[in-house]
Amino acid sequence: MRKKIVAGNWKMNLDYAEGISLFSEIVNMVRDEQKGDQLAVICAPFIHLNSLAKLGGATVKIGAQNCHQKESGAFTGEVSAKMIKSVGCDYVIIGHSERRQYFSESDQLLAEKTAIALKNDLTPIFCIGETLDERNNGSYFDVIKGQLVNGVFSLSGEEFSKIVLAYEPVWAIGTGLTATSDQAQEVHAFIRQEIASKYGESIAEGTTILYGGSCNPKNAAELFAQKDIDGGLIGGASLKSRDFTDIVKTFNS
């Protein structure tokens, strides 16, 4: 059975004290809401990671929002996967649309980041998704397939089975727009079909695919009820403890 995951992405928000306060609230509120194969993850700025890992324990897993593609070296200002793992993280977001857009991260670069994350026992949350233009001109399946092929389909089946995918329609991130449940399910099913074609049905059925794109307590239940949607990569709603917890609770509703 594939894992059900609600992963919060705090992006570049919250100073140190604010992060500790919010995370403490989330841990206390989420503790009694998770069942069996369910996981809550918070992906926070680098300054928070070590402290949150100590506070979270088994209740809420910790992830970074990015890592460098090299093991170490003269890369001033960068943070390696080994460093991230050393402070207690289990996850790392790779290929978020904001990294692709604002930092021009290519599929090849993201493939390197995925490989180094896996080498250091981090679970990549690998993001894929189309822009509004690509959605409107009907090329979104080709775009998503290209991101899979060039970003993660070079992995072995064993390696691929260790990653989490997140479908995030770029046009629905931070805009207040959300893909309908039917639109989201259509793409999630397509992604799972592509995985099956590459790696076989067993790996495809075991791969967790999250929806990211203005997911909130009001629409989470309908989205998570879809056959191929296994949770969410949550942006703005993860900055409010009640909203984030209510999304986690959706699995039990």
Secondary structure, 3 states (H helix, E strand, C coil): CCCEEEEEECCCCCCHHHHHHHHHHHHHHHCCCCCCCEEEEEECCHHHHHHHHHHHCCCEEEEECCCCCCCCCCCCCCCCHHHHHHCCCCEEEECCHHHHHHCCCCHHHHHHHHHHHHHCCCEEEEEECCCHHHHHCCCHHHHHHHHHHHHCCCCCHHHHCCCEEEECCHHHCCCCCCCCHHHHHHHHHHHHHHHHHHHCHHHHHHCCEEECCCCCCCCHHHHHCCCCCCEEEECHHHHCHHHHHHHHHHHHC
